Each structure stands twice: as structure tokens, then as C-alpha cells.
Amino acid sequence: MNHPGGYNDPLAKHWHEKLVGKKIVETGEANDMQFPKTQLPDASRVIKLGSLVTMDFRPDRINVTVDNDGTVLHVRTG
């Protein structure tokens, strides 16, 4: 599947609906409050607000932005 990248990408929208408001945890079960990092796609990264990240563009990569507590704020691809 071809992904244009960004917030409006269908892949980003899918994961946005699934993750926003949940806390990313290392392990455990997915539920209404949390989502385990191990269940994210291989091509993904969790980014804390204000962190430096590489700017290489990978349209199939999921970028999950979290606050200091690990709660998902938004998801984009790229």
C-alpha cells in the first residue's frame, strides 16, 4: 500500500483512533487505558514531546507522539 505520510494518511488515522488518549506501556494487555509498545508495528517509534528525531522520511513508519506520562497525543506516518 502506498502511504503519502502525515496525519491524514489512512494508516495514521487508523492508529490515531486506536491510540490517542491511551498510555504506551512496555508490556501488558491492550485496554481502554493502555497499549503495549510490543503490539505496535515493527516500523514505528514512540516520541516524547520535545525529543529530537531523525528527519528521514519513511511513509510506512508510525510516529506516536506521547506526553511526559506516556499518553498518546497524536499519530502520524513518515
Residue pairs with C-beta under 8 A, 6 or more apart in sequence:
1 11
2 59
3 9
3 10
3 11
3 59
3 60
3 77
4 59
5 57
5 59
5 76
5 77
5 78
6 12
6 76
6 77
6 78
7 13
7 16
7 74
7 75
7 76
9 59
9 76
9 77
9 78
11 60
11 62
11 77
12 62
12 75
12 76
12 77
15 62
15 64
15 75
16 74
16 75
18 35
19 35
19 64
19 72
19 75
20 72
20 73
20 74
20 75
21 71
21 72
22 32
22 33
22 34
22 35
22 71
22 72
23 33
23 34
23 35
23 66
23 69
23 70
23 71
23 72
24 34
24 35
24 36
24 37
24 40
24 46
24 64
24 66
24 70
24 71
24 72
25 34
25 35
25 36
25 37
25 70
26 36
26 37
26 38
27 36
27 37
27 38
28 34
28 36
29 36
30 36
30 39
35 72
37 46
40 46
40 62
40 64
41 62
43 58
43 60
43 61
43 62
44 61
44 62
44 63
44 64
45 53
45 61
45 62
45 63
45 64
46 64
46 66
47 53
47 63
47 64
47 65
47 66
48 65
48 66
48 67
48 68
49 65
49 66
49 67
49 68
49 73
53 63
57 78
58 78
59 77
59 78
60 77
61 77
61 78
62 75
62 77
63 75
63 76
63 77
63 78
64 72
64 75
65 72
65 73
65 74
65 75
65 76
66 72
66 73
67 73
